[in-house]
Structures are given as C-alpha cells and as structure tokens.
Amino acid sequence: MNSIHTESEALLREALRRKGIGPKGSKKLPPDMLREVLPLLAQPETNRTTAAAFWTACLLLDNSEEEEALLAPVRNAPEFHLLPELQALMFPEKEAAHTGFLRLVHKLIQRHDLSTTEAESAMTFFWEPSVPEWIKGAFLQGARIKRETPTEDAVFLDSLWNKATHISVDMPYLIDLCDSYDGTNRSYHLTPFVAAVLAAMGIPTILHGVESVGPKYGITSSQLLHHAGKANTLPLAQATTNLLNPKIGWCYLDQSQVFPELFALRQLRHDMVKRPFLATFDKLLQPIHNRTGNIVITGYVHAHYREEVVRVLSWHHQNRMVFNLRTIEGSTNCWGKKSTPFVGYRNTATTPPLGMDRSERPAWETPLSDFLQQDGKALVEGELVPEHFGISGEDHQIDKGIQADHIAHAALSALQGETGLVQELLIYHAAAFAWLADIFPHESEAGRIARNVVESGKAWEHWNNQS
C-alpha cells in the first residue's frame, strides 16, 4: 500500500469517525476536510466498506449548510462522483445481484424502520457469504445512525443467538460476565481473575470474547489469559469440562471457537470504523447456557443503553437474571471508590420458562417495572457501594497507558497474597456479583467470603487448576 493511499484511507476513516457517530453525537465536518474526502468516493482503490459507511452517514444524517453545499452536486449526479457500489445505496437496482438487501438498506437510509419480516430478511442477507462486505457495512451503519427500534433489536439478537453455538448445562446457577469484546484501554480489566474468585466461592462463572476487535482494540480477557500463561482458544467442549470441574469452576470461551461466522467479520468491523449493533449483542450470546438461564452481568456507558439492554434481554427470555451496570468503559469494571449504579431483573419463577413466545411481550413504552412484571420478572435497581462489601475504598486509578501484561502480573500477584488496590478490586467485584445474583443475602457476607477465598489461597488454586 503506497503512502498516498494510506493517507487517503486515514483521512476517510477520520471523517467517518467524526460523521458516523449517530443521530445526536455526530459532528459537522470542516469544509476543507469534506472537500478532500468526497473525491475519494470515486477512486477505485478506496476501501468500499469504509466508503459505504461514510456515504450512508452523509445520506442519513442532517447536514450543515456548508456540508449540504458540497454534498448536493454528488447526490444530484452520482454517476460522475461515486463508485458504482455507492450509487447502489441510492439506487438499489444498480446492483442486480443484491437488490433485495440494498432495498432494505435504502429504507434505513430514508429513516424508515424495518418490520419484523424485513429485519429477518436483512439478517438472512447479512449471513450470506456471497454478499459483499460493503453492503453489510452500509446496513450496520444505517441501522446504527437511524437507531435500531426494539423490534429490530429483538430480531437482530435472535439472529445472532440462533447462529451462535451453545452448550447446555444444568447447574444451580451460572454467572455470565459479559464484557465488551473490543476491550478496555484505561482501567484494570480483571474479569478472568474475578471469575476464579467466584469459582472459589462455589459460583460457576463463564466469560467470553475475542483477542482483538474494533473499534477500540482495547485490552481483552483473551490477552490477559495469554499474558498469564493460560490457554485462550480452548474448544467449547474442553472449556465446558473445566467449568463443570468443581476444582476449577470457571472458563473462557473465544469467539473463534463458538461463533466462527461472526469472528470472520473482524475486517468488516474494522473497515466500518464505528460500533454496530454486533458490538451490543456479541457479548450477550451465552455460549454455555444454563438450563434455568444464565445470570448475566454486563455494563454500559451511554444512558440510552441503561434500560434498552434490559428490555431486549427480557424479551429474549433466555436469562434467569440480568444486571446492567454503569461501569468504566462499559465493561464489568466497577469503580473502586465511588458507587456503581445498576438496573436489571430477577425472574420471579424458580425455574423460569426459556424461549417463551415473544409475540405476547409487553409494549416497549411501558414503564420498566411494569414491563418486567408483565414479562414475569422483578425489577432490581440500586448501587454497588465498595464499603458495603468491606472494601477499603482505595481509588480505582485510571491509567490511559495501562498494558495487558501489567494487569495480568498485578492480578496474579494479588491472587497469591499481595495486598493493595488490585486485590481489593478482585474481592469487591466477586462479592458484588455474587450478591447481585442473590446467592448471599447480605453484602457484608458476600464480601467476607470473597475475601476469605482470596486470602486463604483458594482462589489461586481455582486459577491454577485451569488449563
């Protein structure tokens, strides 16, 4: 790749990064930048997926007067200014082999919502290997910027769930730690080590992810396991054996093993730059699924995800409990000094029915408490407070230069008895998650037991027994 092409691609990606955020967060592009970018949309060497995502954003978002003055000639005479693929986003019939999918993408670009049938058709096209990635990228971008409706979200999650691999187990309970697959980059990401502490407390725990994926390309559980000397691509059956072994009781599952079709789309996710609905749902697919439903613990940053994730998972009827925490970087990393708000639900039935007929689900606009009650669940919300679990209240240091090898070394030292911030964080997270799961009725009891398994070395044994 020559330097001129590299510079052009970087410019297009930066323009998309600014323009393609969403209906409320997108920034107006400086005229000089837009003047440089628009000619790239006609150049054969331009990355088709990045260009399609950018042009989709231009068509869908409201533009400033300056932007509109520059975009209008392109929109009015696309045959002179756009690659054939980008013209097809405006005129689907130009791409005869994929007109059906492009018509659905065009509908999103016109800010029209998809019906259930249309959303199902879109996902059928999406999984088709013969469909070019630039169309898939435009679809993901269109859904993102229009903002997915509850109906669309339910269909998208169903499609991902049905494509993913699952192994069923029968356990009293199973905690599922659902971190964003693109990782974190400025905090102590400790999920694999927290899983070992929970296992030592007698609470089977799974985590899952991928070694690296965009848009963040942050520190992931896979990387931490690598730096800690553990296998990070075990086959699903072997990982399940580790989970069921009471001397281990936890496991990591890699997307390359449990969902190869989605794993194969890493380049697409890189090229479209921004975060699609895949990043909302890939962490919620529960590759090992308990007979009575998993206890899902996940995180969010942006406020509109607070209830949205809870409602969609309630509709999906595959979980025993769900807790959505407002955490650091949308991971399961809680603050070590201040409180962490959470919202979620517990099924009111001891053995909740899974896979229920979702045609009878309550209206999305129903207040969350009533929504969950109609769906057979009880709203749970509040705050996790470190002091309530006997934590010393040390500040959770934010370090933008933190590295995976440093975190792994610090966590291993903490499991082997080194006191300080990281050990307190391990104890706090394990205790808080066990309390959320209703395994211990009192926060102080959960904190005492978590501290005991760490300080006694039992958590280290459960870590060490893993492959």
Secondary structure, DSSP 4 states (H G I P E B T S, - for coil): --HHHHHHHHHHHHHHHHH-S-TTT--PPPHHHHHHHGGGGG-TTS-HHHHHHHHHHHHHS---HHHHHHHHHHHHSHHHHS-HHHHHHH-GGGSGGGHHHHHHHHHHHTTPPPPHHHHHHHHHHHT-TTS-HHHHHHHHHHHHHH---HHHHHHHHHHHHHHS--EEE--S--EEEE--TT-BSSS---HHHHHHHHHHTT--EEEEE-S--TTT--B-HHHHHHHTT--S---HHHHHHHHH-TTT-EEEEEHHHH-HHHHTTHHHHHHT-S--HHHHHGGGS-SEEETT-EEEEEEESSTTHHHHHHHHHHHHT-EEEEEEEE-GGGSS---SSS-EEEEEEEESSSS--SS--GGGPPPTTS-HHHHHHHTTEEEEEEEE-GGGGT---------TT--HHHHHHHHHHHHTT--SHHHHHHHHHHHHHHHHTTSSSSHHHHHHHHHHHHHTSHHHHHHHT--
